[in-house]
């Protein structure tokens, strides 16, 4: 079965200062909250559709212990 076309937009913005131990990122998956059918099956004599996950917001914070490496 042919699924309809869909487009999903993700966004990620992060800060990683040079010479620093930390990294911070803010992200949004499925920015427009598009409800897309990504799989359709009729194998069990009924119609089953799998959709993508809804809009997800997140924050990722990372701290690296130890010596900061220089990229020179």
PQR file of N, CA, C, O and H, with PARSE charges and radii, in Angstrom:
ATOM      1  N   UNK A   1       0.851  -1.172   0.000 -0.4000 1.5000
ATOM      2  CA  UNK A   1       0.000   0.000   0.000 -0.0000 2.0000
ATOM      3  C   UNK A   1       0.899   1.238   0.000  0.5500 1.7000
ATOM      4  O   UNK A   1       1.858   1.312   0.768 -0.5500 1.4000
ATOM      5  N   UNK A   2       0.593   2.188  -0.845 -0.4000 1.5000
ATOM      6  CA  UNK A   2       1.394   3.401  -0.982 -0.0000 2.0000
ATOM      7  C   UNK A   2       0.960   4.442   0.037  0.5500 1.7000
ATOM      8  O   UNK A   2      -0.210   4.823   0.090 -0.5500 1.4000
ATOM      9  H   UNK A   2      -0.186   2.128  -1.469  0.4000 1.0000
ATOM     10  N   UNK A   3       1.915   4.901   0.851 -0.4000 1.5000
ATOM     11  CA  UNK A   3       1.632   5.932   1.850 -0.0000 2.0000
ATOM     12  C   UNK A   3       1.703   7.320   1.200  0.5500 1.7000
ATOM     13  O   UNK A   3       2.465   7.518   0.254 -0.5500 1.4000
ATOM     14  H   UNK A   3       2.865   4.591   0.809  0.4000 1.0000
ATOM     15  N   UNK A   4       0.912   8.284   1.702 -0.4000 1.5000
ATOM     16  CA  UNK A   4       0.994   9.647   1.161 -0.0000 2.0000
ATOM     17  C   UNK A   4       2.331  10.308   1.519  0.5500 1.7000
ATOM     18  O   UNK A   4       2.972   9.952   2.508 -0.5500 1.4000
ATOM     19  H   UNK A   4       0.293   8.123   2.470  0.4000 1.0000
ATOM     20  N   UNK A   5       2.730  11.273   0.696 -0.4000 1.5000
ATOM     21  CA  UNK A   5       3.957  12.030   0.956 -0.0000 2.0000
ATOM     22  C   UNK A   5       3.838  12.815   2.255  0.5500 1.7000
ATOM     23  O   UNK A   5       2.743  13.211   2.657 -0.5500 1.4000
ATOM     24  H   UNK A   5       2.209  11.563  -0.107  0.4000 1.0000
ATOM     25  N   UNK A   6       4.981  13.034   2.910 -0.4000 1.5000
ATOM     26  CA  UNK A   6       5.001  13.886   4.096 -0.0000 2.0000
ATOM     27  C   UNK A   6       6.382  14.505   4.252  0.5500 1.7000
ATOM     28  O   UNK A   6       7.371  13.971   3.751 -0.5500 1.4000
ATOM     29  H   UNK A   6       5.869  12.712   2.584  0.4000 1.0000
ATOM     30  N   UNK A   7       6.442  15.613   4.936 -0.4000 1.5000
ATOM     31  CA  UNK A   7       7.687  16.298   5.243 -0.0000 2.0000
ATOM     32  C   UNK A   7       7.679  16.646   6.724  0.5500 1.7000
ATOM     33  O   UNK A   7       6.712  17.212   7.233 -0.5500 1.4000
ATOM     34  H   UNK A   7       5.638  16.047   5.343  0.4000 1.0000
ATOM     35  N   UNK A   8       8.761  16.303   7.408 -0.4000 1.5000
ATOM     36  CA  UNK A   8       8.885  16.601   8.831 -0.0000 2.0000
ATOM     37  C   UNK A   8      10.099  17.507   9.017  0.5500 1.7000
ATOM     38  O   UNK A   8      11.167  17.241   8.467 -0.5500 1.4000
ATOM     39  H   UNK A   8       9.547  15.843   6.995  0.4000 1.0000
ATOM     40  N   UNK A   9       9.934  18.569   9.789 -0.4000 1.5000
ATOM     41  CA  UNK A   9      10.989  19.546  10.006 -0.0000 2.0000
ATOM     42  C   UNK A   9      11.493  19.454  11.450  0.5500 1.7000
ATOM     43  O   UNK A   9      10.709  19.484  12.399 -0.5500 1.4000
ATOM     44  H   UNK A   9       9.066  18.785  10.235  0.4000 1.0000
ATOM     45  N   UNK A  10      12.815  19.343  11.592 -0.4000 1.5000
ATOM     46  CA  UNK A  10      13.454  19.324  12.902 -0.0000 2.0000
ATOM     47  C   UNK A  10      14.345  20.552  13.029  0.5500 1.7000
ATOM     48  O   UNK A  10      14.856  21.056  12.029 -0.5500 1.4000
ATOM     49  H   UNK A  10      13.451  19.319  10.821  0.4000 1.0000
ATOM     50  N   UNK A  11      14.534  21.036  14.250 -0.4000 1.5000
ATOM     51  CA  UNK A  11      15.350  22.219  14.498 -0.0000 2.0000
ATOM     52  C   UNK A  11      16.229  21.961  15.717  0.5500 1.7000
ATOM     53  O   UNK A  11      15.773  21.423  16.726 -0.5500 1.4000
ATOM     54  H   UNK A  11      14.118  20.627  15.063  0.4000 1.0000
ATOM     55  N   UNK A  12      17.501  22.354  15.608 -0.4000 1.5000
ATOM     56  CA  UNK A  12      18.441  22.173  16.715 -0.0000 2.0000
ATOM     57  C   UNK A  12      19.358  23.391  16.769  0.5500 1.7000
ATOM     58  O   UNK A  12      19.874  23.833  15.742 -0.5500 1.4000
ATOM     59  H   UNK A  12      17.872  22.791  14.789  0.4000 1.0000
ATOM     60  N   UNK A  13      19.557  23.927  17.965 -0.4000 1.5000
ATOM     61  CA  UNK A  13      20.444  25.068  18.174 -0.0000 2.0000
ATOM     62  C   UNK A  13      21.296  24.771  19.393  0.5500 1.7000
ATOM     63  O   UNK A  13      20.780  24.377  20.439 -0.5500 1.4000
ATOM     64  H   UNK A  13      19.138  23.568  18.799  0.4000 1.0000
ATOM     65  N   UNK A  14      22.612  24.961  19.256 -0.4000 1.5000
ATOM     66  CA  UNK A  14      23.481  24.627  20.367 -0.0000 2.0000
ATOM     67  C   UNK A  14      24.600  25.620  20.578  0.5500 1.7000
ATOM     68  O   UNK A  14      24.969  26.374  19.678 -0.5500 1.4000
ATOM     69  H   UNK A  14      23.031  25.280  18.406  0.4000 1.0000
ATOM     70  N   UNK A  15      25.136  25.603  21.792 -0.4000 1.5000
ATOM     71  CA  UNK A  15      26.278  26.421  22.173 -0.0000 2.0000
ATOM     72  C   UNK A  15      27.372  25.517  22.708  0.5500 1.7000
ATOM     73  O   UNK A  15      27.135  24.674  23.574 -0.5500 1.4000
ATOM     74  H   UNK A  15      24.836  24.990  22.523  0.4000 1.0000
ATOM     75  N   UNK A  16      28.585  25.706  22.174 -0.4000 1.5000
ATOM     76  CA  UNK A  16      29.747  24.959  22.633 -0.0000 2.0000
ATOM     77  C   UNK A  16      30.935  25.913  22.591  0.5500 1.7000
ATOM     78  O   UNK A  16      31.718  25.880  21.641 -0.5500 1.4000
ATOM     79  H   UNK A  16      28.777  26.391  21.471  0.4000 1.0000
ATOM     80  N   UNK A  17      31.084  26.769  23.615 -0.4000 1.5000
ATOM     81  CA  UNK A  17      32.159  27.758  23.608 -0.0000 2.0000
ATOM     82  C   UNK A  17      33.534  27.102  23.497  0.5500 1.7000
ATOM     83  O   UNK A  17      33.789  26.068  24.114 -0.5500 1.4000
ATOM     84  H   UNK A  17      30.448  26.796  24.386  0.4000 1.0000
ATOM     85  N   UNK A  18      34.412  27.711  22.707 -0.4000 1.5000
ATOM     86  CA  UNK A  18      35.755  27.180  22.515 -0.0000 2.0000
ATOM     87  C   UNK A  18      36.509  27.189  23.844  0.5500 1.7000
ATOM     88  O   UNK A  18      36.474  28.175  24.579 -0.5500 1.4000
ATOM     89  H   UNK A  18      34.204  28.551  22.206  0.4000 1.0000
ATOM     90  N   UNK A  19      37.185  26.093  24.142 -0.4000 1.5000
ATOM     91  CA  UNK A  19      37.958  25.980  25.374 -0.0000 2.0000
ATOM     92  C   UNK A  19      37.107  25.730  26.605  0.5500 1.7000
ATOM     93  O   UNK A  19      37.593  25.860  27.729 -0.5500 1.4000
ATOM     94  H   UNK A  19      37.214  25.292  23.544  0.4000 1.0000
ATOM     95  N   UNK A  20      35.855  25.378  26.415 -0.4000 1.5000
ATOM     96  CA  UNK A  20      34.941  25.177  27.532 -0.0000 2.0000
ATOM     97  C   UNK A  20      34.674  23.686  27.746  0.5500 1.7000
ATOM     98  O   UNK A  20      34.902  22.872  26.851 -0.5500 1.4000
ATOM     99  H   UNK A  20      35.460  25.272  25.502  0.4000 1.0000
ATOM    100  N   UNK A  21      34.198  23.342  28.920 -0.4000 1.5000
ATOM    101  CA  UNK A  21      33.873  21.958  29.249 -0.0000 2.0000
ATOM    102  C   UNK A  21      32.419  21.598  28.947  0.5500 1.7000
ATOM    103  O   UNK A  21      32.060  20.422  29.015 -0.5500 1.4000
ATOM    104  H   UNK A  21      34.013  24.003  29.648  0.4000 1.0000
ATOM    105  N   UNK A  22      31.580  22.569  28.619 -0.4000 1.5000
ATOM    106  CA  UNK A  22      30.157  22.280  28.530 -0.0000 2.0000
ATOM    107  C   UNK A  22      29.597  22.523  27.133  0.5500 1.7000
ATOM    108  O   UNK A  22      30.173  23.250  26.323 -0.5500 1.4000
ATOM    109  H   UNK A  22      31.871  23.524  28.564  0.4000 1.0000
ATOM    110  N   UNK A  23      28.476  21.902  26.887 -0.4000 1.5000
ATOM    111  CA  UNK A  23      27.727  22.010  25.640 -0.0000 2.0000
ATOM    112  C   UNK A  23      26.256  22.077  26.011  0.5500 1.7000
ATOM    113  O   UNK A  23      25.808  21.344  26.893 -0.5500 1.4000
ATOM    114  H   UNK A  23      28.008  21.312  27.545  0.4000 1.0000
ATOM    115  N   UNK A  24      25.506  22.937  25.359 -0.4000 1.5000
ATOM    116  CA  UNK A  24      24.062  23.030  25.595 -0.0000 2.0000
ATOM    117  C   UNK A  24      23.346  23.099  24.252  0.5500 1.7000
ATOM    118  O   UNK A  24      23.753  23.849  23.364 -0.5500 1.4000
ATOM    119  H   UNK A  24      25.870  23.533  24.643  0.4000 1.0000
ATOM    120  N   UNK A  25      22.289  22.324  24.105 -0.4000 1.5000
ATOM    121  CA  UNK A  25      21.500  22.305  22.874 -0.0000 2.0000
ATOM    122  C   UNK A  25      20.012  22.335  23.210  0.5500 1.7000
ATOM    123  O   UNK A  25      19.567  21.715  24.176 -0.5500 1.4000
ATOM    124  H   UNK A  25      21.959  21.715  24.826  0.4000 1.0000
ATOM    125  N   UNK A  26      19.259  23.059  22.404 -0.4000 1.5000
ATOM    126  CA  UNK A  26      17.807  23.071  22.463 -0.0000 2.0000
ATOM    127  C   UNK A  26      17.328  22.501  21.133  0.5500 1.7000
ATOM    128  O   UNK A  26      17.843  22.875  20.079 -0.5500 1.4000
ATOM    129  H   UNK A  26      19.621  23.563  21.619  0.4000 1.0000
ATOM    130  N   UNK A  27      16.350  21.604  21.170 -0.4000 1.5000
ATOM    131  CA  UNK A  27      15.887  21.021  19.915 -0.0000 2.0000
ATOM    132  C   UNK A  27      14.370  20.858  19.905  0.5500 1.7000
ATOM    133  O   UNK A  27      13.721  20.797  20.949 -0.5500 1.4000
ATOM    134  H   UNK A  27      15.931  21.300  22.026  0.4000 1.0000
ATOM    135  N   UNK A  28      13.831  20.789  18.694 -0.4000 1.5000
ATOM    136  CA  UNK A  28      12.418  20.494  18.475 -0.0000 2.0000
ATOM    137  C   UNK A  28      12.355  19.478  17.340  0.5500 1.7000
ATOM    138  O   UNK A  28      12.868  19.728  16.250 -0.5500 1.4000
ATOM    139  H   UNK A  28      14.358  20.838  17.846  0.4000 1.0000
ATOM    140  N   UNK A  29      11.734  18.344  17.592 -0.4000 1.5000
ATOM    141  CA  UNK A  29      11.491  17.353  16.555 -0.0000 2.0000
ATOM    142  C   UNK A  29      10.047  17.509  16.088  0.5500 1.7000
ATOM    143  O   UNK A  29       9.147  17.719  16.902 -0.5500 1.4000
ATOM    144  H   UNK A  29      11.318  18.140  18.478  0.4000 1.0000
ATOM    145  N   UNK A  30       9.831  17.407  14.796 -0.4000 1.5000
ATOM    146  CA  UNK A  30       8.507  17.570  14.191 -0.0000 2.0000
ATOM    147  C   UNK A  30       7.947  18.963  14.519  0.5500 1.7000
ATOM    148  O   UNK A  30       6.889  19.096  15.133 -0.5500 1.4000
ATOM    149  H   UNK A  30      10.562  17.237  14.135  0.4000 1.0000
ATOM    150  N   UNK A  31       8.673  19.971  14.103 -0.4000 1.5000
ATOM    151  CA  UNK A  31       8.384  21.364  14.431 -0.0000 2.0000
ATOM    152  C   UNK A  31       6.953  21.779  14.094  0.5500 1.7000
ATOM    153  O   UNK A  31       6.331  22.508  14.867 -0.5500 1.4000
ATOM    154  H   UNK A  31       9.533  19.863  13.604  0.4000 1.0000
ATOM    155  N   UNK A  32       6.427  21.339  12.974 -0.4000 1.5000
ATOM    156  CA  UNK A  32       5.076  21.736  12.557 -0.0000 2.0000
ATOM    157  C   UNK A  32       4.000  20.803  13.103  0.5500 1.7000
ATOM    158  O   UNK A  32       2.822  20.977  12.793 -0.5500 1.4000
ATOM    159  H   UNK A  32       6.932  20.747  12.346  0.4000 1.0000
ATOM    160  N   UNK A  33       4.382  19.823  13.902 -0.4000 1.5000
ATOM    161  CA  UNK A  33       3.467  18.835  14.495 -0.0000 2.0000
ATOM    162  C   UNK A  33       2.656  18.099  13.430  0.5500 1.7000
ATOM    163  O   UNK A  33       1.454  17.884  13.582 -0.5500 1.4000
ATOM    164  H   UNK A  33       5.340  19.681  14.153  0.4000 1.0000
ATOM    165  N   UNK A  34       3.335  17.722  12.355 -0.4000 1.5000
ATOM    166  CA  UNK A  34       2.721  16.999  11.249 -0.0000 2.0000
ATOM    167  C   UNK A  34       2.395  15.572  11.681  0.5500 1.7000
ATOM    168  O   UNK A  34       3.242  14.882  12.249 -0.5500 1.4000
ATOM    169  H   UNK A  34       4.311  17.897  12.231  0.4000 1.0000
ATOM    170  N   UNK A  35       1.183  15.137  11.413 -0.4000 1.5000
ATOM    171  CA  UNK A  35       0.762  13.766  11.695 -0.0000 2.0000
ATOM    172  C   UNK A  35       0.880  12.976  10.397  0.5500 1.7000
ATOM    173  O   UNK A  35      -0.022  13.017   9.560 -0.5500 1.4000
ATOM    174  H   UNK A  35       0.495  15.697  10.951  0.4000 1.0000
ATOM    175  N   UNK A  36       1.994  12.253  10.225 -0.4000 1.5000
ATOM    176  CA  UNK A  36       2.268  11.535   8.986 -0.0000 2.0000
ATOM    177  C   UNK A  36       2.093  10.038   9.180  0.5500 1.7000
ATOM    178  O   UNK A  36       2.433   9.496  10.232 -0.5500 1.4000
ATOM    179  H   UNK A  36       2.727  12.219  10.904  0.4000 1.0000
ATOM    180  N   UNK A  37       1.572   9.386   8.185 -0.4000 1.5000
ATOM    181  CA  UNK A  37       1.458   7.924   8.195 -0.0000 2.0000
ATOM    182  C   UNK A  37       2.751   7.390   7.586  0.5500 1.7000
ATOM    183  O   UNK A  37       3.027   7.613   6.408 -0.5500 1.4000
ATOM    184  H   UNK A  37       1.295   9.826   7.331  0.4000 1.0000
ATOM    185  N   UNK A  38       3.543   6.684   8.396 -0.4000 1.5000
ATOM    186  CA  UNK A  38       4.834   6.211   7.921 -0.0000 2.0000
ATOM    187  C   UNK A  38       4.822   4.732   7.536  0.5500 1.7000
ATOM    188  O   UNK A  38       5.762   4.256   6.901 -0.5500 1.4000
ATOM    189  H   UNK A  38       3.319   6.503   9.354  0.4000 1.0000
ATOM    190  N   UNK A  39       3.776   4.003   7.908 -0.4000 1.5000
ATOM    191  CA  UNK A  39       3.665   2.599   7.523 -0.0000 2.0000
ATOM    192  C   UNK A  39       2.199   2.182   7.542  0.5500 1.7000
ATOM    193  O   UNK A  39       1.456   2.531   8.460 -0.5500 1.4000
ATOM    194  H   UNK A  39       3.012   4.389   8.424  0.4000 1.0000
ATOM    195  N   UNK A  40       1.794   1.439   6.528 -0.4000 1.5000
ATOM    196  CA  UNK A  40       0.430   0.924   6.445 -0.0000 2.0000
ATOM    197  C   UNK A  40       0.489  -0.575   6.180  0.5500 1.7000
ATOM    198  O   UNK A  40       1.274  -1.033   5.350 -0.5500 1.4000
ATOM    199  H   UNK A  40       2.398   1.156   5.782  0.4000 1.0000
ATOM    200  N   UNK A  41      -0.340  -1.335   6.885 -0.4000 1.5000
ATOM    201  CA  UNK A  41      -0.364  -2.781   6.718 -0.0000 2.0000
ATOM    202  C   UNK A  41      -1.813  -3.272   6.700  0.5500 1.7000
ATOM    203  O   UNK A  41      -2.653  -2.803   7.467 -0.5500 1.4000
ATOM    204  H   UNK A  41      -0.978  -0.963   7.559  0.4000 1.0000
ATOM    205  N   UNK A  42      -2.082  -4.217   5.814 -0.4000 1.5000
ATOM    206  CA  UNK A  42      -3.392  -4.881   5.775 -0.0000 2.0000
ATOM    207  C   UNK A  42      -3.208  -6.391   5.937  0.5500 1.7000
ATOM    208  O   UNK A  42      -4.072  -7.169   5.532 -0.5500 1.4000
ATOM    209  H   UNK A  42      -1.399  -4.598   5.190  0.4000 1.0000
ATOM    210  N   UNK A  43      -2.095  -6.802   6.523 -0.4000 1.5000
ATOM    211  CA  UNK A  43      -1.740  -8.209   6.645 -0.0000 2.0000
ATOM    212  C   UNK A  43      -2.668  -9.026   7.524  0.5500 1.7000
ATOM    213  O   UNK A  43      -2.745 -10.240   7.337 -0.5500 1.4000
ATOM    214  H   UNK A  43      -1.393  -6.170   6.852  0.4000 1.0000
ATOM    215  N   UNK A  44      -3.370  -8.435   8.461 -0.4000 1.5000
ATOM    216  CA  UNK A  44      -4.268  -9.160   9.365 -0.0000 2.0000
ATOM    217  C   UNK A  44      -5.726  -8.923   9.025  0.5500 1.7000
ATOM    218  O   UNK A  44      -6.591  -8.990   9.899 -0.5500 1.4000
ATOM    219  H   UNK A  44      -3.308  -7.449   8.613  0.4000 1.0000
ATOM    220  N   UNK A  45      -6.003  -8.643   7.752 -0.4000 1.5000
ATOM    221  CA  UNK A  45      -7.362  -8.410   7.253 -0.0000 2.0000
ATOM    222  C   UNK A  45      -8.011  -7.174   7.860  0.5500 1.7000
ATOM    223  O   UNK A  45      -9.236  -7.055   7.868 -0.5500 1.4000
ATOM    224  H   UNK A  45      -5.300  -8.588   7.043  0.4000 1.0000
ATOM    225  N   UNK A  46      -7.209  -6.267   8.361 -0.4000 1.5000
ATOM    226  CA  UNK A  46      -7.690  -4.968   8.801 -0.0000 2.0000
ATOM    227  C   UNK A  46      -6.618  -3.934   8.468  0.5500 1.7000
ATOM    228  O   UNK A  46      -5.471  -4.291   8.198 -0.5500 1.4000
ATOM    229  H   UNK A  46      -6.213  -6.364   8.354  0.4000 1.0000
ATOM    230  N   UNK A  47      -6.982  -2.682   8.487 -0.4000 1.5000
ATOM    231  CA  UNK A  47      -6.061  -1.610   8.135 -0.0000 2.0000
ATOM    232  C   UNK A  47      -5.350  -1.125   9.393  0.5500 1.7000
ATOM    233  O   UNK A  47      -5.990  -0.672  10.342 -0.5500 1.4000
ATOM    234  H   UNK A  47      -7.914  -2.393   8.706  0.4000 1.0000
ATOM    235  N   UNK A  48      -4.020  -1.223   9.396 -0.4000 1.5000
ATOM    236  CA  UNK A  48      -3.214  -0.733  10.523 -0.0000 2.0000
ATOM    237  C   UNK A  48      -2.243   0.303   9.995  0.5500 1.7000
ATOM    238  O   UNK A  48      -1.531   0.070   9.018 -0.5500 1.4000
ATOM    239  H   UNK A  48      -3.500  -1.592   8.625  0.4000 1.0000
ATOM    240  N   UNK A  49      -2.225   1.458  10.660 -0.4000 1.5000
ATOM    241  CA  UNK A  49      -1.345   2.535  10.240 -0.0000 2.0000
ATOM    242  C   UNK A  49      -0.460   2.958  11.405  0.5500 1.7000
ATOM    243  O   UNK A  49      -0.923   3.101  12.536 -0.5500 1.4000
ATOM    244  H   UNK A  49      -2.804   1.648  11.453  0.4000 1.0000
ATOM    245  N   UNK A  50       0.817   3.154  11.110 -0.4000 1.5000
ATOM    246  CA  UNK A  50       1.772   3.631  12.089 -0.0000 2.0000
ATOM    247  C   UNK A  50       2.088   5.083  11.762  0.5500 1.7000
ATOM    248  O   UNK A  50       2.418   5.415  10.623 -0.5500 1.4000
ATOM    249  H   UNK A  50       1.194   3.038  10.191  0.4000 1.0000
ATOM    250  N   UNK A  51       1.986   5.944  12.765 -0.4000 1.5000
ATOM    251  CA  UNK A  51       2.272   7.364  12.555 -0.0000 2.0000
ATOM    252  C   UNK A  51       3.576   7.752  13.240  0.5500 1.7000
ATOM    253  O   UNK A  51       4.085   7.032  14.099 -0.5500 1.4000
ATOM    254  H   UNK A  51       1.719   5.675  13.690  0.4000 1.0000
ATOM    255  N   UNK A  52       4.096   8.887  12.848 -0.4000 1.5000
ATOM    256  CA  UNK A  52       5.313   9.405  13.470 -0.0000 2.0000
ATOM    257  C   UNK A  52       5.006   9.945  14.870  0.5500 1.7000
ATOM    258  O   UNK A  52       3.844  10.078  15.255 -0.5500 1.4000
ATOM    259  H   UNK A  52       3.683   9.472  12.151  0.4000 1.0000
ATOM    260  N   UNK A  53       6.063  10.252  15.619 -0.4000 1.5000
ATOM    261  CA  UNK A  53       5.849  10.796  16.959 -0.0000 2.0000
ATOM    262  C   UNK A  53       5.428  12.262  16.864  0.5500 1.7000
ATOM    263  O   UNK A  53       5.801  12.950  15.914 -0.5500 1.4000
ATOM    264  H   UNK A  53       7.006  10.144  15.306  0.4000 1.0000
ATOM    265  N   UNK A  54       4.662  12.743  17.828 -0.4000 1.5000
ATOM    266  CA  UNK A  54       4.226  14.149  17.818 -0.0000 2.0000
ATOM    267  C   UNK A  54       5.401  15.090  18.099  0.5500 1.7000
ATOM    268  O   UNK A  54       6.533  14.647  18.291 -0.5500 1.4000
ATOM    269  H   UNK A  54       4.359  12.184  18.600  0.4000 1.0000
ATOM    270  N   UNK A  55       5.118  16.377  18.120 -0.4000 1.5000
ATOM    271  CA  UNK A  55       6.156  17.379  18.386 -0.0000 2.0000
ATOM    272  C   UNK A  55       6.813  17.097  19.742  0.5500 1.7000
ATOM    273  O   UNK A  55       6.141  16.818  20.734 -0.5500 1.4000
ATOM    274  H   UNK A  55       4.198  16.737  17.964  0.4000 1.0000
ATOM    275  N   UNK A  56       8.141  17.180  19.750 -0.4000 1.5000
ATOM    276  CA  UNK A  56       8.925  16.923  20.959 -0.0000 2.0000
ATOM    277  C   UNK A  56       9.902  18.076  21.146  0.5500 1.7000
ATOM    278  O   UNK A  56      10.654  18.414  20.232 -0.5500 1.4000
ATOM    279  H   UNK A  56       8.687  17.407  18.944  0.4000 1.0000
ATOM    280  N   UNK A  57       9.889  18.682  22.338 -0.4000 1.5000
ATOM    281  CA  UNK A  57      10.844  19.721  22.710 -0.0000 2.0000
ATOM    282  C   UNK A  57      11.877  19.092  23.631  0.5500 1.7000
ATOM    283  O   UNK A  57      11.563  18.184  24.401 -0.5500 1.4000
ATOM    284  H   UNK A  57       9.278  18.407  23.080  0.4000 1.0000
ATOM    285  N   UNK A  58      13.107  19.577  23.551 -0.4000 1.5000
ATOM    286  CA  UNK A  58      14.106  19.015  24.442 -0.0000 2.0000
ATOM    287  C   UNK A  58      15.275  19.935  24.685  0.5500 1.7000
ATOM    288  O   UNK A  58      15.508  20.890  23.943 -0.5500 1.4000
ATOM    289  H   UNK A  58      13.362  20.315  22.926  0.4000 1.0000
ATOM    290  N   UNK A  59      16.004  19.630  25.737 -0.4000 1.5000
ATOM    291  CA  UNK A  59      17.216  20.345  26.105 -0.0000 2.0000
ATOM    292  C   UNK A  59      18.279  19.304  26.417  0.5500 1.7000
ATOM    293  O   UNK A  59      18.045  18.377  27.192 -0.5500 1.4000
ATOM    294  H   UNK A  59      15.815  18.854  26.339  0.4000 1.0000
ATOM    295  N   UNK A  60      19.429  19.462  25.817 -0.4000 1.5000
ATOM    296  CA  UNK A  60      20.541  18.549  26.061 -0.0000 2.0000
ATOM    297  C   UNK A  60      21.684  19.356  26.648  0.5500 1.7000
ATOM    298  O   UNK A  60      22.115  20.347  26.060 -0.5500 1.4000
ATOM    299  H   UNK A  60      19.619  20.215  25.187  0.4000 1.0000
ATOM    300  N   UNK A  61      22.174  18.939  27.800 -0.4000 1.5000
ATOM    301  CA  UNK A  61      23.299  19.604  28.452 -0.0000 2.0000
ATOM    302  C   UNK A  61      24.376  18.552  28.677  0.5500 1.7000
ATOM    303  O   UNK A  61      24.103  17.461  29.177 -0.5500 1.4000
ATOM    304  H   UNK A  61      21.824  18.134  28.278  0.4000 1.0000
ATOM    305  N   UNK A  62      25.598  18.894  28.301 -0.4000 1.5000
ATOM    306  CA  UNK A  62      26.709  17.960  28.393 -0.0000 2.0000
ATOM    307  C   UNK A  62      27.882  18.662  29.066  0.5500 1.7000
ATOM    308  O   UNK A  62      28.190  19.808  28.739 -0.5500 1.4000
ATOM    309  H   UNK A  62      25.820  19.780  27.894  0.4000 1.0000
ATOM    310  N   UNK A  63      28.533  17.988  29.997 -0.4000 1.5000
ATOM    311  CA  UNK A  63      29.724  18.532  30.651 -0.0000 2.0000
ATOM    312  C   UNK A  63      30.836  17.500  30.549  0.5500 1.7000
ATOM    313  O   UNK A  63      30.663  16.348  30.947 -0.5500 1.4000
ATOM    314  H   UNK A  63      28.283  17.057  30.263  0.4000 1.0000
ATOM    315  N   UNK A  64      31.971  17.917  30.017 -0.4000 1.5000
ATOM    316  CA  UNK A  64      33.108  17.003  29.857 -0.0000 2.0000
ATOM    317  C   UNK A  64      34.120  17.256  30.977  0.5500 1.7000
ATOM    318  O   UNK A  64      34.673  18.349  31.090 -0.5500 1.4000
ATOM    319  H   UNK A  64      32.111  18.853  29.694  0.4000 1.0000
ATOM    320  N   UNK A  65      34.353  16.235  31.796 -0.4000 1.5000
ATOM    321  CA  UNK A  65      35.318  16.315  32.880 -0.0000 2.0000
ATOM    322  C   UNK A  65      36.722  16.088  32.333  0.5500 1.7000
ATOM    323  O   UNK A  65      36.899  15.383  31.340 -0.5500 1.4000
ATOM    324  H   UNK A  65      33.904  15.347  31.704  0.4000 1.0000
ATOM    325  N   UNK A  66      37.697  16.672  32.965 -0.4000 1.5000
ATOM    326  CA  UNK A  66      39.076  16.483  32.551 -0.0000 2.0000
ATOM    327  C   UNK A  66      39.604  17.672  31.779  0.5500 1.7000
ATOM    328  O   UNK A  66      38.998  18.743  31.762 -0.5500 1.4000
ATOM    329  H   UNK A  66      37.553  17.246  33.772  0.4000 1.0000
ATOM    330  N   UNK A  67      40.738  17.466  31.143 -0.4000 1.5000
ATOM    331  CA  UNK A  67      41.415  18.537  30.418 -0.0000 2.0000
ATOM    332  C   UNK A  67      40.708  18.863  29.122  0.5500 1.7000
ATOM    333  O   UNK A  67      40.267  17.966  28.403 -0.5500 1.4000
ATOM    334  H   UNK A  67      41.230  16.596  31.156  0.4000 1.0000
ATOM    335  N   UNK A  68      40.599  20.155  28.823 -0.4000 1.5000
ATOM    336  CA  UNK A  68      40.001  20.606  27.578 -0.0000 2.0000
ATOM    337  C   UNK A  68      41.063  20.501  26.490  0.5500 1.7000
ATOM    338  O   UNK A  68      42.163  21.034  26.640 -0.5500 1.4000
ATOM    339  H   UNK A  68      40.957  20.883  29.408  0.4000 1.0000
ATOM    340  N   UNK A  69      40.737  19.812  25.390 -0.4000 1.5000
ATOM    341  CA  UNK A  69      41.715  19.668  24.306 -0.0000 2.0000
ATOM    342  C   UNK A  69      41.670  20.887  23.400  0.5500 1.7000
ATOM    343  O   UNK A  69      40.598  21.421  23.117 -0.5500 1.4000
ATOM    344  H   UNK A  69      39.844  19.380  25.268  0.4000 1.0000
ATOM    345  N   UNK A  70      42.841  21.324  22.948 -0.4000 1.5000
ATOM    346  CA  UNK A  70      42.929  22.442  22.013 -0.0000 2.0000
ATOM    347  C   UNK A  70      42.943  21.893  20.595  0.5500 1.7000
ATOM    348  O   UNK A  70      43.581  20.874  20.329 -0.5500 1.4000
ATOM    349  H   UNK A  70      43.712  20.889  23.178  0.4000 1.0000
ATOM    350  N   UNK A  71      42.249  22.554  19.694 -0.4000 1.5000
ATOM    351  CA  UNK A  71      42.148  22.069  18.312 -0.0000 2.0000
ATOM    352  C   UNK A  71      43.207  22.696  17.409  0.5500 1.7000
ATOM    353  O   UNK A  71      43.043  22.692  16.189 -0.5500 1.4000
ATOM    354  H   UNK A  71      41.731  23.381  19.911  0.4000 1.0000
ATOM    355  N   UNK A  72      44.280  23.232  17.971 -0.4000 1.5000
ATOM    356  CA  UNK A  72      45.332  23.862  17.170 -0.0000 2.0000
ATOM    357  C   UNK A  72      46.297  22.841  16.652  0.5500 1.7000
ATOM    358  O   UNK A  72      47.251  23.190  15.956 -0.5500 1.4000
ATOM    359  H   UNK A  72      44.413  23.236  18.962  0.4000 1.0000
TER
END
